[in-house]
Amino acid sequence: MTAKLSTLLKDIKPLEIVGDTDKNIVALESDSRKAQKEGMFVAVRGVTTDGHKYIPVVASAHVGAIICETMPSQFEPGITYIRVADSSDALGRLASAWYGHPSQSLKLVGVTGTNGKTTTATLLYEMARLEGFEAGLISTVCNYVGTRAIPTTHTTPDPITLNGLLAEMVEAGCEYAFMEVSSHAAQQKRIAGLHFTGAIFSNLTRDHLDYHGSVENYMNAKKAFFDMLPSSAFALVNIDDKAGRYMIQNTKAKTYTYSLRSDADFRGRVVESRLDGTLLSLNGREVEVQFTGRFNAYNLTAVYGAAYLAGLPKEELLVNMSRLVPVAGRFQTFRGPSGVTAIVDYAHTPDALVNVLDTIREVLGSDGYICTVVGAGGNRDHGKRPMMAQEAACRSDRLILTSDNPRDEEPDAIIAMMKTGLSAEELRRTLCITDRREAIRTALSTCPEGGVVLIAGKGHEPYQEIKGVRHHFDDREEVTAFFNS
């Protein structure tokens, strides 16, 4: 694959060019280790390293062109140097151009928010397929090109990988594509150059403050996604969340709202809720769905609205919504032979825990028994740890604090930090079991008949990350093994 450099540069705004633009480029890279002879290297200022440091290295590899924000002190012959204001933005636009602007050939819908991104994006993908369309998905759990699964490493991939996936979708005949848009991706311009048909905002609560520094910065990173939408797009926001209106203050897109509490373009209402499903009203029409809880009612209302706005056939929307099944690791329910129910959920923020536990309590009633098994990830926002423990404790009859993905931290130190959020009375109802397998088995073996064990934090993840190594571990497998023992 090759492209004329002068053609690629039409998609960015160079501030300065040194060298010849009438040449063919054979590859596009932002990783200096992958730089190729006659390829293009984009020097991006990343979180942990600055690509500008590697310009001499890629120059020695005889690349054809280098994109940078600061010109080097020395120019190597045969290399074209292009200075831009923002190399992260340029990388996204160049990646789109490199792959022939694939997003322009798709109806691309992005989903952002603290919670609900994976469920909403995945269910939209499933809806499109149920309606008879080929579709693609880019999500935390797995990427799909049609029915072909592609393992994922980030919620939103880097621009080159992302546009490569979108190009594969176009090649496979996909008409729709649905993707999660993380706050990191928006701030790091990974979605620059993409053409979106629509965008959805679910909610905003505390998360990723280790990266963004403040809730305001985190919120503005998500708002940047809506700010970039074209006038031809739709913006669908949850107005029951106070950040919903803020997201669309400066968007050019046509705005729509959804709600469970007030008048909106798309209005949802929980008629009846059970652990294995919900009777849901959508714009006055009732549908039985295989999902539980108000948080899922929000997700499904967003799916209904976005499917409608994205042009999926309206006659079959409710019928196909009744056929949707929960996403792996999202309120995934397992029934044991002794009448114990285990629920595996990805909830890893205080707000997500509140949503899931309030849903379980609503179904069980005040006399029902709930045991929560939860930890907190290492090398992430420390401030939410005691908050997570406190929210879980006040909504559970028993709390078991355990290891999540400790990464480079000591699991016991993370658990100790979580315990600081608990009162003396809550501590008396709390066990600390560092080994996650033992914690799950203890919770299930001591749960009375009719009770529920919530295993929170990891959801779909089939691993535990410890000191840089991923060890196989799957909460769902642990539950199944215990119930079958």
MIRO-862501 format. One record per residue (C-alpha): residue number from 1; residue in three letters; x, z, y. Coordinates in steps of 0.02 Angstrom, whole numbers, plus 32768, in hexadecimal, padded with zeros to 4 digits. Layout:
% residues N
SITE   seq   type     px     pz     py
SITE   NUM    Ala      X      Z      Y
...
% end
This chain:
% residues 485
SITE   seq   type     px     pz     py
SITE     1    Met   8000   8000   8000
SITE     2    Thr   8043   7FCF   80AB
SITE     3    Ala   8002   7FCD   815C
SITE     4    Lys   8043   7F86   81FF
SITE     5    Leu   8084   8012   826F
SITE     6    Ser   8039   7FC2   830B
SITE     7    Thr   7F8F   7FC3   82B5
SITE     8    Leu   7F9B   807A   8283
SITE     9    Leu   7FCA   80AB   8334
SITE    10    Lys   7F25   8067   8377
SITE    11    Asp   7ED0   8105   8336
SITE    12    Ile   7F3D   817E   8398
SITE    13    Lys   7F78   818A   844C
SITE    14    Pro   8037   8184   844F
SITE    15    Leu   8089   81D2   84E7
SITE    16    Glu   812F   817F   84C7
SITE    17    Ile   8174   8100   844A
SITE    18    Val   822B   80E1   8425
SITE    19    Gly   824A   8051   83AE
SITE    20    Asp   81F0   7FBF   835F
SITE    21    Thr   8136   7FC9   8331
SITE    22    Asp   8132   7F1F   82DD
SITE    23    Lys   815D   7F5F   8230
SITE    24    Asn   8107   7F8A   818D
SITE    25    Ile   80F0   8040   8159
SITE    26    Val   80EE   8062   809E
SITE    27    Ala   80B7   8119   809A
SITE    28    Leu   8071   81A5   8107
SITE    29    Glu   80B1   8258   80F1
SITE    30    Ser   80B5   82FF   814D
SITE    31    Asp   8120   8351   80C6
SITE    32    Ser   81D8   832C   80E9
SITE    33    Arg   8200   833C   802F
SITE    34    Lys   8192   82A4   800B
SITE    35    Ala   81D2   8237   8099
SITE    36    Gln   81F6   8185   8060
SITE    37    Lys   8262   80F7   809C
SITE    38    Glu   81FA   808D   8115
SITE    39    Gly   8171   810F   8111
SITE    40    Met   8128   8173   81A1
SITE    41    Phe   8148   822E   81B7
SITE    42    Val   80D8   8297   8226
SITE    43    Ala   812B   8337   8264
SITE    44    Val   80A1   83BA   8268
SITE    45    Arg   80B3   846A   82AD
SITE    46    Gly   806E   84CE   821C
SITE    47    Val   8047   8585   81FE
SITE    48    Thr   80EA   85AF   81A6
SITE    49    Thr   815D   8520   81D7
SITE    50    Asp   8174   849B   825C
SITE    51    Gly   8186   83E9   821D
SITE    52    His   81F2   83BF   82B4
SITE    53    Lys   8280   8420   8262
SITE    54    Tyr   8287   839E   81D9
SITE    55    Ile   8292   8303   8246
SITE    56    Pro   834F   82F1   8225
SITE    57    Val   832E   82FF   8169
SITE    58    Val   82A9   8277   8166
SITE    59    Ala   8311   820B   81D9
SITE    60    Ser   839B   820D   8157
SITE    61    Ala   831A   81CF   80D9
SITE    62    His   8309   8133   8147
SITE    63    Val   824F   8146   816B
SITE    64    Gly   8202   80BD   81D2
SITE    65    Ala   81AC   812A   8254
SITE    66    Ile   81A2   81DE   828D
SITE    67    Ile   810F   822A   82EA
SITE    68    Cys   813A   82C6   834D
SITE    69    Glu   810A   8330   83E3
SITE    70    Thr   81BE   8346   841D
SITE    71    Met   823B   82B9   8412
SITE    72    Pro   82E0   82E0   83BA
SITE    73    Ser   8381   82E2   841D
SITE    74    Gln   83C7   8253   83B6
SITE    75    Phe   8372   81B3   837C
SITE    76    Glu   83A4   8160   82D9
SITE    77    Pro   83A9   80A1   82D8
SITE    78    Gly   831D   804A   827C
SITE    79    Ile   82A2   80DA   8291
SITE    80    Thr   8210   80D3   830B
SITE    81    Tyr   81ED   8178   8362
SITE    82    Ile   813E   8198   83A7
SITE    83    Arg   8118   822F   8413
SITE    84    Val   8066   8272   8417
SITE    85    Ala   8010   8306   8469
SITE    86    Asp   7FD1   8350   83C5
SITE    87    Ser   8020   8319   8321
SITE    88    Ser   7F9D   8375   82B8
SITE    89    Asp   7F14   830F   830A
SITE    90    Ala   7F7C   8271   82F8
SITE    91    Leu   7F96   8291   823E
SITE    92    Gly   7EDB   8299   821F
SITE    93    Arg   7EBB   81F8   827D
SITE    94    Leu   7F4E   819F   822C
SITE    95    Ala   7F15   81D7   817F
SITE    96    Ser   7E69   8191   81A2
SITE    97    Ala   7EB3   80EC   81DD
SITE    98    Trp   7F2C   80E6   814A
SITE    99    Tyr   7E9C   80EC   80CE
SITE   100    Gly   7E2F   8072   8130
SITE   101    His   7DBE   80F2   8185
SITE   102    Pro   7D5F   8121   80E7
SITE   103    Ser   7CED   81A0   813D
SITE   104    Gln   7C9E   8111   819E
SITE   105    Ser   7C62   80C7   80F9
SITE   106    Leu   7C11   816B   80C0
SITE   107    Lys   7B86   81DB   80FA
SITE   108    Leu   7BFA   8271   810F
SITE   109    Val   7BAE   831D   812B
SITE   110    Gly   7C1B   83B5   814E
SITE   111    Val   7BEA   846B   8133
SITE   112    Thr   7C3B   84FB   8191
SITE   113    Gly   7C1A   85B6   81A0
SITE   114    Thr   7C5D   8657   8154
SITE   115    Asn   7BEA   865B   80BC
SITE   116    Gly   7B86   85D6   8063
SITE   117    Lys   7BF8   8540   807C
SITE   118    Thr   7C1A   8520   7FC4
SITE   119    Thr   7B66   8537   7F8D
SITE   120    Thr   7B1E   84CB   8017
SITE   121    Ala   7B9C   843C   8004
SITE   122    Thr   7B8F   843D   7F46
SITE   123    Leu   7AD2   843F   7F44
SITE   124    Leu   7ACB   83AE   7FBE
SITE   125    Tyr   7B3F   834E   7F4A
SITE   126    Glu   7ACC   8377   7EB8
SITE   127    Met   7A33   8347   7F1D
SITE   128    Ala   7A7B   829D   7F48
SITE   129    Arg   7AA1   827E   7E91
SITE   130    Leu   79F2   82B6   7E5C
SITE   131    Glu   79AD   823C   7EDA
SITE   132    Gly   7A0E   81B0   7E84
SITE   133    Phe   7AA2   819C   7EFB
SITE   134    Glu   7B5B   819E   7ED4
SITE   135    Ala   7BAC   822C   7F35
SITE   136    Gly   7C4F   828A   7F4D
SITE   137    Leu   7C74   8342   7F6B
SITE   138    Ile   7D06   839E   7FBA
SITE   139    Ser   7CF7   8459   7F9E
SITE   140    Thr   7D4D   84FC   7F76
SITE   141    Val   7D1B   84F4   7EBF
SITE   142    Cys   7D3E   843E   7E94
SITE   143    Asn   7D45   8391   7EE0
SITE   144    Tyr   7CDC   8305   7E97
SITE   145    Val   7CE5   8249   7EA8
SITE   146    Gly   7C3F   821B   7E5B
SITE   147    Thr   7C42   827E   7DB8
SITE   148    Arg   7D00   8284   7DAC
SITE   149    Ala   7D42   8332   7DCD
SITE   150    Ile   7DE4   834A   7E2D
SITE   151    Pro   7E31   83FA   7E36
SITE   152    Thr   7E39   8447   7EE3
SITE   153    Thr   7EBC   84B4   7F37
SITE   154    His   7E72   84CB   7FE5
SITE   155    Thr   7DC0   84D6   8029
SITE   156    Thr   7DE8   843F   8096
SITE   157    Pro   7E7F   83D7   8060
SITE   158    Asp   7F09   8398   80D3
SITE   159    Pro   7EDB   82F8   8131
SITE   160    Ile   7F3A   8281   80BF
SITE   161    Thr   7EEE   82C9   8020
SITE   162    Leu   7E44   82D5   8072
SITE   163    Asn   7E3E   821F   80A9
SITE   164    Gly   7E83   81EA   8001
SITE   165    Leu   7DF0   8241   7FAC
SITE   166    Leu   7D74   81F1   8023
SITE   167    Ala   7DC2   8147   8000
SITE   168    Glu   7DAD   8165   7F45
SITE   169    Met   7CF6   818E   7F65
SITE   170    Val   7CDD   80EA   7FC1
SITE   171    Glu   7D36   808B   7F36
SITE   172    Ala   7CC5   80E2   7EB5
SITE   173    Gly   7C29   80A9   7F11
SITE   174    Cys   7BF8   8150   7F5C
SITE   175    Glu   7B7C   8149   7FEB
SITE   176    Tyr   7B7F   8203   8015
SITE   177    Ala   7C0A   8284   8024
SITE   178    Phe   7BF8   833E   8043
SITE   179    Met   7C86   83B2   8071
SITE   180    Glu   7CAC   8463   80A2
SITE   181    Val   7D01   846F   814B
SITE   182    Ser   7D65   850F   8157
SITE   183    Ser   7D97   8560   81FC
SITE   184    His   7E4D   853F   81CD
SITE   185    Ala   7E28   8487   81B6
SITE   186    Ala   7DCF   8478   825D
SITE   187    Gln   7E58   84D3   82BC
SITE   188    Gln   7EE5   8475   8264
SITE   189    Lys   7E8F   83CD   8288
SITE   190    Arg   7E85   839F   81CF
SITE   191    Ile   7DDE   834A   81F4
SITE   192    Ala   7E1E   82E7   828B
SITE   193    Gly   7DEF   8230   8281
SITE   194    Leu   7D5E   824A   8209
SITE   195    His   7CB1   8204   8231
SITE   196    Phe   7C2A   8282   8204
SITE   197    Thr   7B74   8257   81EA
SITE   198    Gly   7B45   830E   81FA
SITE   199    Ala   7B81   83C1   8202
SITE   200    Ile   7B35   8467   81CA
SITE   201    Phe   7B5A   8517   8209
SITE   202    Ser   7B27   85A4   8193
SITE   203    Asn   7B5D   8649   81E1
SITE   204    Leu   7BF0   86A6   822B
SITE   205    Thr   7C33   8751   81F9
SITE   206    Arg   7CDF   879E   81F5
SITE   207    Asp   7D5C   873B   818B
SITE   208    His   7E0B   86EF   8198
SITE   209    Leu   7E3D   875D   822A
SITE   210    Asp   7EEB   8764   81DF
SITE   211    Tyr   7EF8   86AE   8216
SITE   212    His   7E87   869F   82AE
SITE   213    Gly   7EAD   8749   82FB
SITE   214    Ser   7DFD   876A   833E
SITE   215    Val   7D48   8743   8318
SITE   216    Glu   7D3F   86DD   83B8
SITE   217    Asn   7DCF   866D   8381
SITE   218    Tyr   7D81   865D   82D5
SITE   219    Met   7CD9   862C   8322
SITE   220    Asn   7D29   85AE   8397
SITE   221    Ala   7D86   855D   8307
SITE   222    Lys   7CDE   853A   82B4
SITE   223    Lys   7C90   8502   8359
SITE   224    Ala   7D1C   8481   836B
SITE   225    Phe   7CCF   8425   82D7
SITE   226    Phe   7C2A   8410   8333
SITE   227    Asp   7C83   83E2   83D5
SITE   228    Met   7CD1   834A   837F
SITE   229    Leu   7C2E   8303   8339
SITE   230    Pro   7BF5   8259   837A
SITE   231    Ser   7B4A   823D   83CA
SITE   232    Ser   7B12   81E2   832C
SITE   233    Ala   7B26   8280   82C2
SITE   234    Phe   7AB0   8312   82A3
SITE   235    Ala   7ADE   83CA   82B9
SITE   236    Leu   7A75   8443   8252
SITE   237    Val   7A8E   84FC   827B
SITE   238    Asn   7A4A   85A2   8240
SITE   239    Ile   79F7   85EE   82DA
SITE   240    Asp   79DF   8696   8283
SITE   241    Asp   7A9B   86AC   829B
SITE   242    Lys   7ACB   86D4   834E
SITE   243    Ala   7B59   8655   8347
SITE   244    Gly   7AE3   85C8   8318
SITE   245    Arg   7AB5   8595   83C9
SITE   246    Tyr   7B69   85A9   8402
SITE   247    Met   7BA6   852A   8383
SITE   248    Ile   7B40   849E   83D2
SITE   249    Gln   7B59   84C6   848B
SITE   250    Asn   7BCF   8434   84A8
SITE   251    Thr   7BA8   83BF   8418
SITE   252    Lys   7B77   830A   8435
SITE   253    Ala   7B18   8309   8391
SITE   254    Lys   7A5B   8315   8383
SITE   255    Thr   7A35   83CC   8360
SITE   256    Tyr   79BE   8418   82E1
SITE   257    Thr   799E   84CB   82AB
SITE   258    Tyr   7971   852B   820D
SITE   259    Ser   7933   85DC   81F9
SITE   260    Leu   78E0   865C   8188
SITE   261    Arg   78A4   86C8   821A
SITE   262    Ser   7866   865A   82A7
SITE   263    Asp   7826   85AE   82D5
SITE   264    Ala   78A4   8526   82AE
SITE   265    Asp   78AC   8470   827B
SITE   266    Phe   78C1   84AB   81C7
SITE   267    Arg   786D   8550   819E
SITE   268    Gly   7889   85AC   80FB
SITE   269    Arg   782D   8645   80B8
SITE   270    Val   7846   86AC   801A
SITE   271    Val   779C   86BD   7FC7
SITE   272    Glu   77D7   8717   7F29
SITE   273    Ser   7885   8747   7EED
SITE   274    Arg   78C8   876E   7E3E
SITE   275    Leu   7976   877C   7DF2
SITE   276    Asp   795F   86D1   7DA1
SITE   277    Gly   790A   8673   7E2E
SITE   278    Thr   78A2   866D   7ECD
SITE   279    Leu   77FE   8624   7F07
SITE   280    Leu   7831   85D6   7FAC
SITE   281    Ser   77C9   8589   8036
SITE   282    Leu   781B   84FA   8097
SITE   283    Asn   77BD   84BD   812F
SITE   284    Gly   771E   84FF   80E1
SITE   285    Arg   7735   84B2   8035
SITE   286    Glu   775D   8524   7FA2
SITE   287    Val   77E3   8501   7F20
SITE   288    Glu   7826   8568   7E8E
SITE   289    Val   78E5   856C   7E93
SITE   290    Gln   7967   85B1   7E1A
SITE   291    Phe   79BC   861A   7EA1
SITE   292    Thr   79A7   86CE   7ED9
SITE   293    Gly   79B4   8725   7F82
SITE   294    Arg   799D   8705   803A
SITE   295    Phe   7A4E   86C3   804B
SITE   296    Asn   7A23   863B   7FCC
SITE   297    Ala   797F   861C   8026
SITE   298    Tyr   79E8   85F6   80C1
SITE   299    Asn   7A59   8582   805C
SITE   300    Leu   79C5   8526   8011
SITE   301    Thr   796E   8514   80B9
SITE   302    Ala   7A0E   84C7   80FD
SITE   303    Val   7A18   8453   8065
SITE   304    Tyr   7963   841E   807F
SITE   305    Gly   797F   83FC   8137
SITE   306    Ala   7A24   83A1   8122
SITE   307    Ala   79E3   8337   8092
SITE   308    Tyr   7950   8304   80FF
SITE   309    Leu   79BF   82DC   8195
SITE   310    Ala   7A41   8280   812C
SITE   311    Gly   79BC   8207   80F1
SITE   312    Leu   799E   823C   803E
SITE   313    Pro   78F1   8203   8003
SITE   314    Lys   7878   8286   8045
SITE   315    Glu   77F4   8272   7FBD
SITE   316    Glu   7861   82C0   7F35
SITE   317    Leu   78BD   8347   7F98
SITE   318    Leu   7857   83DC   7F5D
SITE   319    Val   784D   83A0   7EAA
SITE   320    Asn   7909   838C   7EA1
SITE   321    Met   7928   8433   7EF7
SITE   322    Ser   78CD   8486   7E66
SITE   323    Arg   7949   8433   7DF0
SITE   324    Leu   79E5   8475   7E48
SITE   325    Val   7A4B   84FC   7DF0
SITE   326    Pro   7ABF   8580   7E3D
SITE   327    Val   7B73   8553   7E64
SITE   328    Ala   7BF5   859E   7DEF
SITE   329    Gly   7C22   864F   7E23
SITE   330    Arg   7B98   865B   7EA6
SITE   331    Phe   7B19   86DE   7E6F
SITE   332    Gln   7B37   86A5   7DBD
SITE   333    Thr   7ACD   8710   7D4A
SITE   334    Phe   7AF4   874A   7C98
SITE   335    Arg   7A7B   87AF   7C2C
SITE   336    Gly   7AC2   8824   7BAA
SITE   337    Pro   7A71   8855   7B04
SITE   338    Ser   7A57   8909   7B40
SITE   339    Gly   79EF   88D4   7BD7
SITE   340    Val   7A81   88DC   7C52
SITE   341    Thr   7A91   884F   7CD1
SITE   342    Ala   7B3B   881A   7D15
SITE   343    Ile   7B48   87B3   7DB3
SITE   344    Val   7BEB   875B   7DDF
SITE   345    Asp   7BF8   872C   7E96
SITE   346    Tyr   7C80   86ED   7F0B
SITE   347    Ala   7C4F   876B   7F92
SITE   348    His   7CF4   879C   7FE4
SITE   349    Thr   7CBE   87D0   8092
SITE   350    Pro   7C58   8867   80CB
SITE   351    Asp   7BC4   87FA   80FD
SITE   352    Ala   7BC3   879C   8058
SITE   353    Leu   7BC1   8840   7FF7
SITE   354    Val   7B30   887D   8061
SITE   355    Asn   7ACF   87DC   803D
SITE   356    Val   7AE8   87E3   7F82
SITE   357    Leu   7ACB   889E   7F6E
SITE   358    Asp   7A31   889E   7FDD
SITE   359    Thr   79EC   8811   7F72
SITE   360    Ile   7A09   8872   7ED1
SITE   361    Arg   79BB   8910   7F1B
SITE   362    Glu   7924   88AF   7F59
SITE   363    Val   7902   886E   7EAA
SITE   364    Leu   792A   8910   7E4B
SITE   365    Gly   78D4   8986   7EC4
SITE   366    Ser   7912   8A2E   7F00
SITE   367    Asp   791A   8A78   7E50
SITE   368    Gly   7985   89EC   7E06
SITE   369    Tyr   7A3B   8A0B   7DD7
SITE   370    Ile   7AC8   89A5   7E26
SITE   371    Cys   7B81   89B0   7E00
SITE   372    Thr   7BF6   8948   7E6C
SITE   373    Val   7CA5   8913   7E36
SITE   374    Val   7D09   88D2   7EC9
SITE   375    Gly   7DB8   88C3   7F10
SITE   376    Ala   7E08   886B   7FA4
SITE   377    Gly   7E87   87DE   7FAB
SITE   378    Gly   7F3B   8800   7FD8
SITE   379    Asn   7F91   87AF   806D
SITE   380    Arg   7EE9   87A0   80C4
SITE   381    Asp   7E87   87FA   814D
SITE   382    His   7EAA   88B5   8134
SITE   383    Gly   7E20   88EB   81AA
SITE   384    Lys   7D93   88B2   813A
SITE   385    Arg   7DCE   8917   80A3
SITE   386    Pro   7D82   89C1   80D0
SITE   387    Met   7CE8   8967   8111
SITE   388    Met   7CCE   8910   806A
SITE   389    Ala   7CDE   89B3   800A
SITE   390    Gln   7C65   8A0C   807F
SITE   391    Glu   7BE0   8983   8077
SITE   392    Ala   7BED   897F   7FB9
SITE   393    Ala   7BE8   8A3C   7FA6
SITE   394    Cys   7B4E   8A59   8010
SITE   395    Arg   7AEE   89D5   7FAD
SITE   396    Ser   7B27   8A05   7EFD
SITE   397    Asp   7B09   8A96   7E88
SITE   398    Arg   7BBC   8A85   7E4C
SITE   399    Leu   7C51   8A2B   7E99
SITE   400    Ile   7CEC   89F5   7E3B
SITE   401    Leu   7D7E   89BF   7EA8
SITE   402    Thr   7DF7   894C   7E4F
SITE   403    Ser   7E76   88C2   7E66
SITE   404    Asp   7E43   8817   7EAA
SITE   405    Asn   7ED2   879D   7ECE
SITE   406    Pro   7F57   8818   7F0A
SITE   407    Arg   7FD1   878A   7F2E
SITE   408    Asp   806E   87DA   7F76
SITE   409    Glu   8022   8886   7F93
SITE   410    Glu   8015   891A   7F1D
SITE   411    Pro   7F64   8925   7ED5
SITE   412    Asp   7F5F   89E3   7EE3
SITE   413    Ala   7F8C   89D8   7F9C
SITE   414    Ile   7EFA   8961   7FBA
SITE   415    Ile   7E83   89D4   7F5D
SITE   416    Ala   7EC3   8A69   7FC2
SITE   417    Met   7E9D   8A0A   8062
SITE   418    Met   7DED   89E3   8025
SITE   419    Lys   7DCF   8A9C   7FFE
SITE   420    Thr   7DEB   8ACA   80B4
SITE   421    Gly   7D3F   8A81   80DA
SITE   422    Leu   7CE6   8AFB   8066
SITE   423    Ser   7C97   8BA4   808C
SITE   424    Ala   7CB5   8C3C   801D
SITE   425    Glu   7C0C   8C20   7FC9
SITE   426    Glu   7C31   8B67   7FAC
SITE   427    Leu   7CDB   8B92   7F62
SITE   428    Arg   7C86   8C00   7EE0
SITE   429    Arg   7C27   8B65   7EA4
SITE   430    Thr   7CC2   8AF8   7EA3
SITE   431    Leu   7D3F   8ACF   7E1B
SITE   432    Cys   7DE6   8A7B   7E3B
SITE   433    Ile   7E1C   8A0F   7DA8
SITE   434    Thr   7EA9   899A   7DD7
SITE   435    Asp   7E9F   892E   7D3A
SITE   436    Arg   7E0F   88B7   7D5E
SITE   437    Arg   7DE6   8899   7CA6
SITE   438    Glu   7DD8   8953   7C87
SITE   439    Ala   7D70   8968   7D26
SITE   440    Ile   7CF3   88E5   7CEE
SITE   441    Arg   7CE5   892C   7C3E
SITE   442    Thr   7CCF   89DD   7C81
SITE   443    Ala   7C44   89A3   7CF5
SITE   444    Leu   7BE8   8945   7C6B
SITE   445    Ser   7BFC   89CC   7BE6
SITE   446    Thr   7BBA   8A57   7C57
SITE   447    Cys   7B2A   89F6   7CA5
SITE   448    Pro   7A7F   8A34   7C6A
SITE   449    Glu   79FB   89BF   7C22
SITE   450    Gly   79A8   895A   7CAD
SITE   451    Gly   7A3A   8976   7D23
SITE   452    Val   7AA3   88F3   7D7C
SITE   453    Val   7B61   88E4   7D89
SITE   454    Leu   7B9D   887C   7E1C
SITE   455    Ile   7C4E   8839   7E04
SITE   456    Ala   7C7F   87FB   7EB0
SITE   457    Gly   7D0E   87A3   7F06
SITE   458    Lys   7D4F   871D   7E91
SITE   459    Gly   7CB5   86BD   7E57
SITE   460    His   7CED   8615   7E12
SITE   461    Glu   7DA8   863A   7E17
SITE   462    Pro   7DF7   8631   7D68
SITE   463    Tyr   7E95   868F   7D9A
SITE   464    Gln   7EE3   8729   7DE9
SITE   465    Glu   7F74   8709   7E60
SITE   466    Ile   7FFC   878D   7E4E
SITE   467    Lys   80A6   8781   7EA2
SITE   468    Gly   8098   86C5   7EB7
SITE   469    Val   8060   86A5   7E04
SITE   470    Arg   7FB0   8675   7DCF
SITE   471    His   7F7C   86C9   7D2D
SITE   472    His   7EE1   868C   7CD3
SITE   473    Phe   7E4F   8701   7CF3
SITE   474    Asp   7D98   86D6   7D02
SITE   475    Asp   7D13   8758   7D2A
SITE   476    Arg   7C8F   86EF   7CD1
SITE   477    Glu   7CF7   86E7   7C32
SITE   478    Glu   7D10   87A3   7C37
SITE   479    Val   7C55   87C1   7C44
SITE   480    Thr   7C2C   8747   7BB7
SITE   481    Ala   7CB2   8792   7B47
SITE   482    Phe   7C6F   8842   7B62
SITE   483    Phe   7BBA   8811   7B41
SITE   484    Asn   7BED   87B6   7AA2
SITE   485    Ser   7C5A   8843   7A60
% end
